[in-house]
Each structure stands twice: as C-alpha cells, then as structure tokens.
Amino acid sequence: MLDFSSLPNDLRLICQLTERGAEEIDMKMSKLRQLRRDGGLTQYGLAKATGIDRTKISHAELGVVTLTDEELKRIRKVLLDAARKKSERILKTLDSSAA
C-alpha cells in the first residue's frame, strides 16, 4: 500500500479507497454500518456511547482504519445492548397487541 500520510485527510481517504478497491471496502463497510443501523444508532450515537471518535467510526465503516480490540469490545457491547432493547420493545408491542 502506498503512503498517503502527507496528503490532506479528504484526499488521503479518496486515494486509499481507490487503491483498496470497491469490493473490499463494501464488505467491511456493510458489516459495521448495517449492525449500527439495525441497532437504531447513528454514527454520532455510537460514538457517544462508546467514546470512540465519530470520524474514526466513519472511517472504520469505509474500511480505511482498523479499530483496536478495545474499541471493538466497546462497540460490541453497545450494539448488543441496542439489539436487546429493540427486542424488548418488539416483544412488549406484540404482547400488548395480543391482549
């Protein structure tokens, strides 16, 4: 991989995306982004809940940066909690409509 560190952030991101190829980026992006969206979280909401910078989350969804193990643990915890809360809301709605 070429070194784009001397370029401005936006230009560096574009160069990295171009070099990596669309397929690889789409695969990485879709996983984190889809899980976040399934949990009803915005990038801002996930950033606030995990303490991870929103820009880093955005870049991770694009496959430009790799999250640390600690960051992945925090994201996992927040996403699992969001999924649990969503499931509870669905069950509560179904239970109240069945009554």
LOLO-140677 format. One record per atom (N, C-alpha, C): residue number from 0; residue in three letters; chain; atom name; x, y, z. Coordinates in steps of 0.05 Angstrom, whole numbers. Atoms other than C-alpha are relative to their C-alpha. Layout:
BEGIN
     n   res   chain   atom       xx       yy       zz
   NUM   ALA       A     CA        X        Y        Z
...
This chain:
BEGIN
     n   res   chain   atom       xx       yy       zz
     0   MET       A      N       17      -23        0
     0   MET       A     CA        0        0        0
     0   MET       A      C       18       25        0
     1   LEU       A      N      -15      -25        2
     1   LEU       A     CA       25       69      -17
     1   LEU       A      C       -3       17       25
     2   ASP       A      N        1      -17      -23
     2   ASP       A     CA       39      121       37
     2   ASP       A      C      -13       27       -8
     3   PHE       A      N       14      -24        6
     3   PHE       A     CA      -13      176       33
     3   PHE       A      C       -1       19       24
     4   SER       A      N        1      -15      -25
     4   SER       A     CA        2      206      102
     4   SER       A      C        5       30       -3
     5   SER       A      N       -6      -28        3
     5   SER       A     CA       27      272       75
     5   SER       A      C      -23       15      -14
     6   LEU       A      N       22      -13       14
     6   LEU       A     CA      -38      286       38
     6   LEU       A      C      -21       10       20
     7   PRO       A      N       22       -8      -17
     7   PRO       A     CA      -96      325       68
     7   PRO       A      C      -20      -23        5
     8   ASN       A      N       18       22       -8
     8   ASN       A     CA     -148      280      103
     8   ASN       A      C      -18       -9      -23
     9   ASP       A      N       20        8       20
     9   ASP       A     CA     -201      281       48
     9   ASP       A      C       13      -12      -24
    10   LEU       A      N      -14       10       23
    10   LEU       A     CA     -152      270       -8
    10   LEU       A      C       12      -27        6
    11   ARG       A      N      -12       25       -9
    11   ARG       A     CA     -117      215       31
    11   ARG       A      C      -21      -22        0
    12   LEU       A      N       22       19       -2
    12   LEU       A     CA     -184      180       43
    12   LEU       A      C       -7      -10      -29
    13   ILE       A      N        7        7       28
    13   ILE       A     CA     -200      182      -32
    13   ILE       A      C       21      -18      -12
    14   CYS       A      N      -22       16       11
    14   CYS       A     CA     -132      155      -51
    14   CYS       A      C        0      -28       12
    15   GLN       A      N        0       26      -13
    15   GLN       A     CA     -137       98        0
    15   GLN       A      C      -24      -16      -11
    16   LEU       A      N       23       14       10
    16   LEU       A     CA     -207       80      -23
    16   LEU       A      C        4      -10      -29
    17   THR       A      N       -6        7       28
    17   THR       A     CA     -185       79      -96
    17   THR       A      C       19      -23       -1
    18   GLU       A      N      -20       21        1
    18   GLU       A     CA     -125       35      -81
    18   GLU       A      C      -11      -27       10
    19   ARG       A      N       10       24      -12
    19   ARG       A     CA     -163      -16      -39
    19   ARG       A      C      -20      -15      -18
    20   GLY       A      N       20       13       17
    20   GLY       A     CA     -218      -30      -89
    20   GLY       A      C      -27        0       13
    21   ALA       A      N       27       -3      -10
    21   ALA       A     CA     -292      -24      -82
    21   ALA       A      C      -11      -24       15
    22   GLU       A      N       10       24      -13
    22   GLU       A     CA     -307      -97      -64
    22   GLU       A      C        8       -3       29
    23   GLU       A      N      -11        3      -27
    23   GLU       A     CA     -262     -100       -3
    23   GLU       A      C      -13       21       18
    24   ILE       A      N       11      -22      -17
    24   ILE       A     CA     -288      -33       23
    24   ILE       A      C      -29       -5        5
    25   ASP       A      N       29        5       -4
    25   ASP       A     CA     -361      -51       12
    25   ASP       A      C       -5      -21       20
    26   MET       A      N        3       21      -19
    26   MET       A     CA     -353     -115       51
    26   MET       A      C        4        9       29
    27   LYS       A      N       -6      -10      -27
    27   LYS       A     CA     -322      -81      112
    27   LYS       A      C      -21       20        8
    28   MET       A      N       19      -22       -6
    28   MET       A     CA     -368      -21      108
    28   MET       A      C      -27      -11        7
    29   SER       A      N       27       10       -4
    29   SER       A     CA     -432      -61      104
    29   SER       A      C       -4      -13       27
    30   LYS       A      N        3       14      -26
    30   LYS       A     CA     -419     -102      167
    30   LYS       A      C       -5       19       23
    31   LEU       A      N        2      -18      -23
    31   LEU       A     CA     -407      -47      218
    31   LEU       A      C      -24       19       -4
    32   ARG       A      N       21      -19        6
    32   ARG       A     CA     -454        3      184
    32   ARG       A      C      -28      -14        4
    33   GLN       A      N       26       13       -2
    33   GLN       A     CA     -511      -48      179
    33   GLN       A      C       -7       -7       29
    34   LEU       A      N        5        6      -28
    34   LEU       A     CA     -503      -71      251
    34   LEU       A      C       -8       25       16
    35   ARG       A      N        6      -26      -14
    35   ARG       A     CA     -503        1      275
    35   ARG       A      C      -28        9       -7
    36   ARG       A      N       27       -8        9
    36   ARG       A     CA     -565       17      234
    36   ARG       A      C      -21      -18       12
    37   ASP       A      N       19       20      -11
    37   ASP       A     CA     -600      -47      257
    37   ASP       A      C       -6        7       29
    38   GLY       A      N        3       -8      -28
    38   GLY       A     CA     -589      -23      328
    38   GLY       A      C      -13       27        4
    39   GLY       A      N       12      -26       -2
    39   GLY       A     CA     -621       43      312
    39   GLY       A      C       18       23        8
    40   LEU       A      N      -20      -20       -9
    40   LEU       A     CA     -557       82      323
    40   LEU       A      C       11       15      -24
    41   THR       A      N      -14      -16       19
    41   THR       A     CA     -527      138      284
    41   THR       A      C       30       -2        6
    42   GLN       A      N      -29        0       -7
    42   GLN       A     CA     -451      146      279
    42   GLN       A      C        4       17       25
    43   TYR       A      N       -3      -17      -24
    43   TYR       A     CA     -458      202      330
    43   TYR       A      C       -8      -15       25
    44   GLY       A      N        9       15      -23
    44   GLY       A     CA     -498      158      377
    44   GLY       A      C       19      -21        8
    45   LEU       A      N      -19       21       -6
    45   LEU       A     CA     -449      101      372
    45   LEU       A      C       26       12       11
    46   ALA       A      N      -24      -13      -10
    46   ALA       A     CA     -391      149      382
    46   ALA       A      C       -3        9       29
    47   LYS       A      N        6      -10      -28
    47   LYS       A     CA     -423      179      444
    47   LYS       A      C       -1      -23       19
    48   ALA       A      N        3       23      -18
    48   ALA       A     CA     -440      111      473
    48   ALA       A      C       26      -15        5
    49   THR       A      N      -24       15       -3
    49   THR       A     CA     -371       81      461
    49   THR       A      C       25       17        7
    50   GLY       A      N      -23      -18       -5
    50   GLY       A     CA     -326      142      470
    50   GLY       A      C       21       -1      -23
    51   ILE       A      N      -17        0       23
    51   ILE       A     CA     -296      130      401
    51   ILE       A      C       -8       23      -18
    52   ASP       A      N        5      -23       17
    52   ASP       A     CA     -289      190      355
    52   ASP       A      C      -18       -8      -24
    53   ARG       A      N       18        6       22
    53   ARG       A     CA     -345      193      303
    53   ARG       A      C       14       -3      -26
    54   THR       A      N      -15        1       26
    54   THR       A     CA     -296      205      247
    54   THR       A      C       14      -28       -2
    55   LYS       A      N      -13       26        1
    55   LYS       A     CA     -259      141      266
    55   LYS       A      C      -20      -22       -6
    56   ILE       A      N       21       19        6
    56   ILE       A     CA     -324      102      265
    56   ILE       A      C       -7        2      -30
    57   SER       A      N        6       -3       28
    57   SER       A     CA     -340      131      197
    57   SER       A      C       22      -12      -18
    58   HIS       A      N      -22       11       15
    58   HIS       A     CA     -271      112      171
    58   HIS       A      C        1      -30        2
    59   ALA       A      N        1       29       -3
    59   ALA       A     CA     -278       42      200
    59   ALA       A      C      -21      -12      -17
    60   GLU       A      N       22       10       18
    60   GLU       A     CA     -344       34      163
    60   GLU       A      C        9        0      -29
    61   LEU       A      N      -10       -1       27
    61   LEU       A     CA     -307       53      100
    61   LEU       A      C       24      -19       -5
    62   GLY       A      N      -22       18        2
    62   GLY       A     CA     -251        4      115
    62   GLY       A      C       27       14       -2
    63   VAL       A      N      -24      -16        2
    63   VAL       A     CA     -199       59      118
    63   VAL       A      C       18       -4       25
    64   VAL       A      N      -15        4      -25
    64   VAL       A     CA     -179       48      191
    64   VAL       A      C       -9      -26       12
    65   THR       A      N        6       24      -15
    65   THR       A     CA     -177      -13      235
    65   THR       A      C       -4        7       29
    66   LEU       A      N        5       -5      -28
    66   LEU       A     CA     -208      -10      303
    66   LEU       A      C       16      -18       18
    67   THR       A      N      -15       17      -19
    67   THR       A     CA     -169      -35      363
    67   THR       A      C      -19      -20       13
    68   ASP       A      N       16       21      -13
    68   ASP       A     CA     -192      -96      402
    68   ASP       A      C      -18       13       21
    69   GLU       A      N       16      -14      -21
    69   GLU       A     CA     -215      -50      459
    69   GLU       A      C      -23       15      -12
    70   GLU       A      N       21      -14       13
    70   GLU       A     CA     -255       -7      411
    70   GLU       A      C      -22      -19      -10
    71   LEU       A      N       19       21        9
    71   LEU       A     CA     -287      -69      381
    71   LEU       A      C      -17      -11       23
    72   LYS       A      N       15       10      -24
    72   LYS       A     CA     -306      -93      451
    72   LYS       A      C      -21       20        8
    73   ARG       A      N       19      -21       -8
    73   ARG       A     CA     -339      -26      467
    73   ARG       A      C      -23        1      -20
    74   ILE       A      N       21       -1       21
    74   ILE       A     CA     -377      -26      400
    74   ILE       A      C      -18      -25        3
    75   ARG       A      N       16       25       -4
    75   ARG       A     CA     -399      -99      411
    75   ARG       A      C      -19        3       23
    76   LYS       A      N       17       -3      -24
    76   LYS       A     CA     -426      -82      480
    76   LYS       A      C      -23       18       -6
    77   VAL       A      N       21      -19        6
    77   VAL       A     CA     -465      -22      455
    77   VAL       A      C      -20      -12      -20
    78   LEU       A      N       18       11       20
    78   LEU       A     CA     -493      -59      394
    78   LEU       A      C      -17      -23       12
    79   LEU       A      N       16       21      -13
    79   LEU       A     CA     -514     -119      436
    79   LEU       A      C      -21       11       18
    80   ASP       A      N       19      -13      -18
    80   ASP       A     CA     -548      -73      486
    80   ASP       A      C      -23       12      -17
    81   ALA       A      N       20      -12       17
    81   ALA       A     CA     -584      -37      429
    81   ALA       A      C      -18      -22      -12
    82   ALA       A      N       16       22       10
    82   ALA       A     CA     -607     -104      400
    82   ALA       A      C      -19      -11       21
    83   ARG       A      N       16       10      -22
    83   ARG       A     CA     -632     -126      468
    83   ARG       A      C      -24       19        5
    84   LYS       A      N       21      -19       -5
    84   LYS       A     CA     -671      -62      478
    84   LYS       A      C      -21        0      -23
    85   LYS       A      N       19        2       23
    85   LYS       A     CA     -701      -67      408
    85   LYS       A      C      -17      -24        2
    86   SER       A      N       15       25       -4
    86   SER       A     CA     -722     -139      421
    86   SER       A      C      -21        3       21
    87   GLU       A      N       19       -5      -22
    87   GLU       A     CA     -755     -118      486
    87   GLU       A      C      -23       17       -9
    88   ARG       A      N       22      -17       10
    88   ARG       A     CA     -794      -63      451
    88   ARG       A      C      -18      -15      -18
    89   ILE       A      N       17       16       18
    89   ILE       A     CA     -818     -111      398
    89   ILE       A      C      -18      -19       15
    90   LEU       A      N       16       19      -16
    90   LEU       A     CA     -840     -163      449
    90   LEU       A      C      -21       14       16
    91   LYS       A      N       20      -15      -15
    91   LYS       A     CA     -875     -111      491
    91   LYS       A      C      -23        9      -18
    92   THR       A      N       21       -8       19
    92   THR       A     CA     -913      -86      430
    92   THR       A      C      -17      -23       -8
    93   LEU       A      N       15       24        7
    93   LEU       A     CA     -932     -156      409
    93   LEU       A      C      -18      -10       23
    94   ASP       A      N       16        8      -24
    94   ASP       A     CA     -955     -173      480
    94   ASP       A      C      -24       18        4
    95   SER       A      N       22      -19       -5
    95   SER       A     CA     -997     -110      486
    95   SER       A      C      -21       -2      -23
    96   SER       A      N       20        2       21
    96   SER       A     CA    -1030     -121      418
    96   SER       A      C      -15      -26        1
    97   ALA       A      N       13       26       -2
    97   ALA       A     CA    -1047     -193      434
    97   ALA       A      C      -21        0       22
    98   ALA       A      N       19       -1      -22
    98   ALA       A     CA    -1085     -173      497
    98   ALA       A      C      -26       12       -7
